[in-house]
Amino acid sequence: MHTAEIAAQVTAAAQELLQIGAVKAGQVLVVGCSTSEVIGDKIGTAGSMKVAEAMFAALIKVTEAHGVFLAIQCCEHLNRALVTTRDAAEKYGWQEVTVRPVQHAGGAMATAAYENFVEPIIVEAISAHAGLDIGQTLICMHLKRVAVPVRLSESKIGEAVLTAAWTRPPLIGGERAKYPR
């Protein structure tokens, strides 16, 4: 599959999720991505900067058009820290950490984000409003409670399994709630 096709899949998935999740301007989309999985290999074995750059360009175009902050999750070698912008970190009070992702310690997607964001920084943890997990990278730790799974029109990006979720505040009370006496 060509990078243009992969970028088109990412664009469609991001736009669909932002619509379904009613993600508002100023909120956060977290993306975890194994470019190895996208190209049909095992996670962590064959990362592709070419694929990552095409995917990042698609994601930034969609998020900027919606006024949504983007955060890209690093791989396990950087404890799944995230690449985002200084503006997002300052708005949400995220703690900056000192590291620079590279293709084999952070991942191709995080490296592409770091190289292409305006004022990129690394943060240790966030609570995003919606997320795309491309290749089963386990973004759940970076989503707000309560995550609502979404079945998008596309179930894969390239060869990678695509999982999506938006979040909502926890439901407290209501007609099914029980209270101790």
C-alpha positions in Angstrom: 0.0 0.0 0.0 1.3 3.5 -0.9 1.8 6.3 1.6 -0.9 8.3 -0.1 -3.5 5.5 0.5 -2.4 5.2 4.1 -2.6 8.9 4.6 -6.1 8.9 3.2 -7.2 6.1 5.6 -5.8 8.1 8.5 -7.5 11.3 7.4 -10.9 9.5 7.1 -10.5 7.7 10.5 -9.5 10.9 12.3 -12.3 12.9 10.7 -14.9 10.2 11.5 -13.8 9.9 15.1 -13.8 13.6 15.7 -17.3 13.8 14.4 -18.7 10.7 16.2 -17.1 11.8 19.5 -18.2 15.4 19.1 -14.6 16.5 19.8 -14.5 20.2 20.3 -11.8 22.8 19.5 -9.3 22.9 22.2 -9.7 19.2 23.2 -7.1 16.5 22.6 -6.7 13.6 20.2 -4.1 11.0 21.2 -2.7 8.7 18.6 -0.6 5.6 19.1 0.9 4.1 16.0 3.1 1.2 15.0 4.3 1.9 11.5 5.7 -1.6 11.5 2.1 -3.0 11.8 0.9 -0.5 9.2 3.3 -2.0 6.7 2.4 -5.6 7.7 5.3 -6.4 10.1 5.4 -7.1 13.8 5.2 -4.1 16.1 8.6 -2.7 16.9 10.5 -4.4 14.1 10.3 -2.4 10.9 9.3 1.2 11.6 9.0 3.4 8.5 9.8 7.1 8.7 8.2 7.6 5.2 4.9 6.1 6.4 5.1 8.0 9.7 5.7 11.4 8.0 2.7 10.8 5.7 0.5 9.8 8.6 1.6 12.7 10.8 0.9 15.1 7.9 -2.6 13.7 7.5 -3.3 13.9 11.3 -2.0 17.4 11.7 -4.1 18.6 8.8 -7.3 17.2 10.3 -6.6 18.3 13.9 -5.6 21.8 12.9 -8.7 22.2 10.7 -10.8 21.3 13.8 -8.7 23.3 16.3 -7.9 20.0 18.2 -4.6 19.4 19.9 -2.7 16.3 18.8 -0.5 14.1 21.0 1.5 11.2 19.6 2.4 8.4 21.9 6.0 7.1 22.0 6.7 3.4 22.2 7.4 1.4 25.3 11.1 2.3 25.2 10.2 5.8 26.3 7.5 4.5 28.7 4.7 5.6 26.3 5.5 9.3 26.9 3.9 11.6 24.3 5.0 14.2 21.8 2.7 17.2 21.7 3.0 21.0 21.5 4.0 23.5 24.2 0.6 25.2 23.7 -1.3 21.9 24.6 1.0 21.1 27.5 0.5 24.6 29.0 -3.2 24.6 28.5 -3.6 21.3 30.3 -0.7 21.5 32.8 1.1 18.5 31.5 4.6 17.8 33.0 7.4 18.1 30.4 10.1 15.4 30.5 13.5 15.5 28.9 14.0 13.0 26.0 14.0 13.1 22.3 12.3 10.3 20.4 14.2 8.5 17.6 13.0 5.8 15.3 14.2 2.9 17.5 13.5 4.6 20.9 10.2 6.3 20.7 9.1 5.1 17.3 8.9 6.4 13.8 5.6 8.2 14.4 6.8 10.0 17.6 10.0 10.9 15.7 8.0 12.4 12.8 5.8 14.3 15.3 8.9 15.7 17.1 10.5 16.8 13.9 7.3 18.4 12.5 5.4 20.0 15.4 5.9 23.7 16.0 7.5 23.8 19.5 7.4 20.0 20.2 7.8 18.8 23.8 7.5 15.5 25.5 5.1 14.9 28.3 4.8 11.8 30.5 1.0 11.4 30.7 -2.2 13.1 29.5 -5.9 12.6 29.6 -7.2 12.9 26.0 -10.7 13.3 24.8 -10.4 10.8 22.0 -7.9 8.4 20.6 -6.8 6.4 17.6 -4.7 3.3 18.3 -3.1 2.1 15.1 -1.5 -1.3 15.5 -2.5 -2.1 19.1 -0.1 0.3 20.8 -2.2 0.5 24.0 -3.2 4.2 24.2 -5.8 3.6 26.9 -3.6 5.0 29.7 -3.8 8.4 28.0 -7.6 8.6 27.6 -10.0 10.3 30.0 -12.5 8.2 31.9 -14.9 6.9 30.5 -13.7 5.6 27.1 -16.4 4.8 24.6 -15.2 2.4 21.9 -16.1 3.3 18.3 -16.3 1.1 15.3 -15.1 3.3 12.4 -15.8 2.7 8.8 -12.2 1.5 8.4 -11.0 -1.3 10.7 -7.4 -1.1 9.6 -4.8 1.5 8.6 -2.7 -0.3 6.0 -2.3 -3.7 7.6 -2.6 -2.5 11.2 -5.7 -3.0 13.4 -7.4 0.3 14.1 -9.1 0.9 17.5 -10.8 4.1 18.3 -12.5 5.7 21.3 -14.0 9.0 22.5 -14.6 9.8 26.1 -17.4 11.0 28.2 -17.7 12.1 31.9 -18.6 9.2 34.2 -22.4 8.9 34.7 -23.3 9.4 38.3 -26.8 8.8 39.5 -29.7 8.4 37.1 -32.6 6.0 37.1 -30.5 2.8 37.5 -28.3 4.1 40.4 -28.7 2.6 43.8 -27.8 4.3 47.0 -27.1 2.9 50.5 -29.5 3.8 53.2 
